[in-house]
Amino acid sequence: MADDTAGERATGDPDVVDVEARHRFEMRVDGATAGFAEYHRRGSDISFVHTVVDDAYAGKGLAGRLARAALDDARARGLAVLPFCPFVRGWIAKHPEYVDLVPEGRRAEFEL
């Protein structure tokens, strides 16, 4: 039997895992993938490009938990965040304690 968790790394949030093979953080609820934040890594940068939460899980605050877990993971790994995804960019704007993850010289590009 194959190990379905190969290439996955826990983020500290019990419901969010970094599925590196798929280039995304996944939010899981009772073992089902409820949403994800897609990213691209290049050197010490992580670019968030797309965030989705399944309609069945809408309105439960899962997208915010997903963003927080992904950004906390980026901080722990010393990565610079490039929030091309409108949701992640908006979440950072509402939580200024995360603005420092975006390189100072690029904050204006993201209106942060």
Backbone bond lengths (Angstrom), bond angles and torsions (degrees), N, CA, C in turn:
res aa  C-N    CA-C-N  psi(-1)  N-CA   C-N-CA  omega(-1)  CA-C   N-CA-C  phi
1 M - - - 1.451 - - 1.524 109.42 -
2 A 1.338 116.61 131.82 1.463 121.45 -177.67 1.521 110.28 -76.18
3 D 1.326 114.68 149.41 1.457 120.68 177.22 1.526 108.46 -85.50
4 D 1.341 117.60 109.98 1.451 122.20 -177.79 1.517 113.09 -70.21
5 T 1.318 118.67 -13.42 1.458 120.93 -177.51 1.524 112.76 -97.98
6 A 1.328 117.89 6.84 1.459 120.20 178.82 1.523 108.82 -59.70
7 G 1.311 116.91 134.26 1.456 121.80 179.20 1.512 113.87 80.37
8 E 1.323 118.02 10.45 1.449 121.25 177.70 1.518 109.46 -108.77
9 R 1.331 115.40 148.33 1.448 120.61 -178.90 1.514 108.33 -135.72
10 A 1.314 115.98 128.99 1.461 120.50 178.12 1.515 109.52 -64.45
11 T 1.327 116.97 146.34 1.464 121.56 -177.80 1.512 113.18 -103.75
12 G 1.317 117.72 -6.72 1.454 120.76 -174.59 1.516 110.51 106.64
13 D 1.321 117.38 -29.52 1.461 122.06 172.98 1.520 105.49 -89.35
14 P 1.335 118.71 121.97 1.465 119.99 -173.13 1.517 114.51 -62.11
15 D 1.327 118.10 -16.18 1.453 120.14 -178.45 1.526 113.92 -104.27
16 V 1.333 117.73 1.91 1.459 121.45 -177.91 1.520 109.26 -123.13
17 V 1.338 115.21 130.90 1.460 120.07 176.50 1.524 108.81 -129.52
18 D 1.317 114.97 148.10 1.462 122.04 175.11 1.515 106.59 -91.19
19 V 1.308 116.93 109.68 1.467 122.29 178.51 1.529 105.88 -97.32
20 E 1.326 115.16 85.54 1.458 121.06 -173.07 1.523 112.86 -58.77
21 A 1.319 117.85 -35.69 1.467 121.21 -179.29 1.533 111.63 -63.30
22 R 1.337 116.58 -26.22 1.470 120.82 -179.80 1.528 111.40 -104.80
23 H 1.334 117.30 1.13 1.467 123.18 178.87 1.525 111.50 55.89
24 R 1.343 114.25 49.52 1.454 116.99 178.48 1.519 111.87 -159.82
25 F 1.313 114.12 151.33 1.454 121.80 170.43 1.517 105.40 -91.09
26 E 1.325 116.48 131.83 1.454 120.47 -179.71 1.523 110.70 -112.63
27 M 1.321 115.46 135.40 1.462 123.21 172.68 1.524 105.79 -94.00
28 R 1.320 115.88 124.59 1.460 120.03 -179.02 1.517 110.69 -118.75
29 V 1.310 115.32 138.14 1.451 123.11 178.03 1.526 106.75 -126.26
30 D 1.314 115.56 117.76 1.477 120.91 -177.88 1.524 111.72 51.34
31 G 1.335 116.34 38.78 1.459 121.96 176.45 1.514 114.92 85.19
32 A 1.330 118.27 -10.70 1.461 121.59 179.28 1.524 109.78 -95.64
33 T 1.327 116.79 142.68 1.455 120.70 177.22 1.522 108.87 -75.98
34 A 1.338 115.34 115.30 1.458 121.72 -177.92 1.527 111.56 -93.49
35 G 1.326 116.49 -20.79 1.452 120.71 -179.32 1.511 110.47 -178.69
36 F 1.328 114.88 174.77 1.462 118.88 -179.52 1.521 110.30 -155.87
37 A 1.331 114.47 157.35 1.464 123.22 172.37 1.523 106.24 -120.76
38 E 1.320 115.50 110.69 1.464 121.55 -177.86 1.526 109.66 -81.68
39 Y 1.325 115.38 142.86 1.466 119.78 -178.79 1.517 111.19 -142.78
40 H 1.323 114.14 164.59 1.471 122.65 171.57 1.517 106.48 -127.77
41 R 1.319 116.44 135.83 1.466 121.72 177.71 1.518 108.99 -107.53
42 R 1.326 114.99 136.89 1.458 121.11 173.29 1.510 106.92 -145.31
43 G 1.325 116.05 111.01 1.453 120.06 -177.55 1.513 110.65 59.63
44 S 1.325 116.03 -125.06 1.469 120.45 -179.24 1.530 112.27 -97.62
45 D 1.348 116.81 16.58 1.465 121.59 177.44 1.522 110.28 -107.72
46 I 1.323 115.63 145.32 1.456 121.83 170.21 1.526 106.43 -126.41
47 S 1.324 116.15 121.80 1.459 122.20 179.37 1.518 108.80 -103.82
48 F 1.324 116.32 119.82 1.456 120.33 174.96 1.521 107.26 -88.72
49 V 1.338 116.14 126.45 1.461 120.04 -172.12 1.522 114.58 -117.58
50 H 1.320 118.21 -21.04 1.465 119.13 -175.82 1.520 109.47 -163.14
51 T 1.322 116.26 134.71 1.461 121.63 176.71 1.516 108.48 -128.86
52 V 1.339 115.54 134.49 1.459 121.89 -178.71 1.517 108.87 -137.34
53 V 1.330 116.63 137.09 1.457 122.15 169.00 1.525 106.11 -125.27
54 D 1.320 116.52 128.86 1.455 122.13 179.79 1.531 110.22 -56.35
55 D 1.314 116.23 139.80 1.470 121.40 -178.74 1.531 112.63 -53.26
56 A 1.316 116.89 -32.36 1.469 120.65 -179.07 1.532 112.07 -63.89
57 Y 1.334 116.97 -18.58 1.471 121.57 -177.88 1.522 112.14 -112.47
58 A 1.318 117.37 7.66 1.467 121.53 -177.07 1.523 111.30 -62.96
59 G 1.324 115.53 148.59 1.454 121.50 174.53 1.513 115.37 78.15
60 K 1.322 117.02 13.04 1.469 120.48 -177.85 1.532 112.61 -110.15
61 G 1.327 116.69 7.16 1.456 120.51 179.03 1.520 114.36 77.32
62 L 1.329 116.60 12.08 1.468 119.14 -176.24 1.527 112.43 -69.79
63 A 1.329 117.63 -36.40 1.468 119.50 -179.79 1.526 110.33 -62.21
64 G 1.317 117.31 -40.35 1.458 120.76 177.32 1.509 112.30 -65.30
65 R 1.325 117.08 -41.59 1.474 120.25 176.92 1.522 110.28 -63.21
66 L 1.326 115.89 -38.97 1.460 121.09 179.08 1.524 110.09 -63.85
67 A 1.325 116.87 -47.99 1.470 120.78 179.50 1.523 110.74 -60.29
68 R 1.336 116.92 -46.91 1.464 120.24 -179.25 1.532 110.90 -60.28
69 A 1.318 117.89 -45.96 1.473 120.96 -179.06 1.525 110.97 -63.28
70 A 1.340 117.15 -42.66 1.467 120.63 -179.85 1.526 110.80 -65.05
71 L 1.335 116.68 -42.59 1.467 120.27 -179.84 1.521 111.59 -70.85
72 D 1.321 117.46 -36.92 1.471 120.09 175.61 1.530 110.07 -63.08
73 D 1.319 116.18 -38.93 1.460 120.45 178.14 1.530 110.28 -65.18
74 A 1.335 116.77 -43.43 1.468 120.77 178.01 1.526 110.16 -59.99
75 R 1.335 117.04 -42.65 1.466 120.83 178.49 1.524 110.35 -61.77
76 A 1.328 116.98 -46.86 1.468 121.24 -178.29 1.525 111.44 -61.26
77 R 1.318 116.82 -29.54 1.467 121.47 -178.70 1.522 112.92 -93.16
78 G 1.338 116.51 -0.53 1.464 120.43 178.39 1.515 113.80 71.69
79 L 1.346 116.93 30.38 1.461 120.82 -177.73 1.521 111.41 -94.08
80 A 1.315 115.73 143.91 1.461 121.58 172.27 1.524 107.44 -84.03
81 V 1.322 116.55 134.76 1.462 122.25 -175.97 1.527 110.78 -99.82
82 L 1.325 115.41 131.12 1.459 122.29 173.68 1.526 106.48 -117.13
83 P 1.346 117.69 101.33 1.465 120.92 -172.87 1.535 113.22 -88.03
84 F 1.327 116.83 74.86 1.455 121.15 176.70 1.527 110.99 -70.37
85 C 1.305 117.63 -27.39 1.464 122.79 177.12 1.534 108.83 -68.11
86 P 1.341 118.12 125.41 1.467 119.94 -179.75 1.525 113.56 -59.28
87 F 1.322 118.17 -35.49 1.456 119.15 179.96 1.530 110.85 -66.33
88 V 1.331 117.24 -48.97 1.471 120.77 -179.14 1.524 109.84 -62.88
89 R 1.324 117.11 -42.14 1.466 120.96 178.45 1.530 110.16 -60.50
90 G 1.328 117.86 -45.81 1.462 121.45 178.86 1.517 112.42 -64.97
91 W 1.330 116.00 -37.06 1.462 120.22 179.67 1.525 109.99 -64.94
92 I 1.334 116.17 -43.16 1.466 120.10 177.66 1.530 109.84 -61.92
93 A 1.317 117.43 -42.07 1.463 120.84 -179.82 1.532 111.43 -60.42
94 K 1.323 117.30 -33.94 1.465 121.64 179.46 1.524 112.56 -82.87
95 H 1.322 117.01 -12.34 1.469 122.69 -179.09 1.527 108.14 -128.41
96 P 1.342 117.09 77.86 1.464 121.09 -172.74 1.522 114.82 -58.79
97 E 1.323 117.79 -16.84 1.464 119.42 177.57 1.533 111.83 -68.02
98 Y 1.337 117.37 -6.79 1.465 121.69 178.19 1.528 112.77 -105.59
99 V 1.328 118.28 -6.49 1.460 121.46 -178.64 1.522 111.38 -59.40
100 D 1.321 117.31 -32.97 1.467 120.09 -178.48 1.526 112.87 -61.67
101 L 1.328 118.12 -16.80 1.467 120.76 177.84 1.528 111.60 -71.16
102 V 1.325 116.50 -25.28 1.459 121.81 179.28 1.525 107.79 -86.24
103 P 1.331 117.81 126.57 1.466 118.97 -179.09 1.528 111.34 -53.44
104 E 1.317 115.95 134.64 1.458 121.91 -175.29 1.528 112.23 -52.28
105 G 1.315 116.97 -41.46 1.464 121.36 -178.52 1.515 114.35 -70.29
106 R 1.335 117.79 -8.46 1.468 121.23 -178.81 1.525 112.82 -115.59
107 R 1.313 117.37 -0.98 1.475 119.93 -176.13 1.517 112.58 -62.17
108 A 1.332 117.96 -39.24 1.469 121.05 179.99 1.530 110.47 -61.72
109 E 1.312 116.19 -35.81 1.476 120.96 178.47 1.531 110.82 -58.27
110 F 1.335 116.12 -32.64 1.454 121.56 -178.39 1.532 112.14 -103.83
111 E 1.333 116.06 9.70 1.464 122.83 -179.86 1.524 111.99 57.66
112 L 1.320 115.34 41.70 1.474 122.05 179.76 1.522 110.15 -115.70
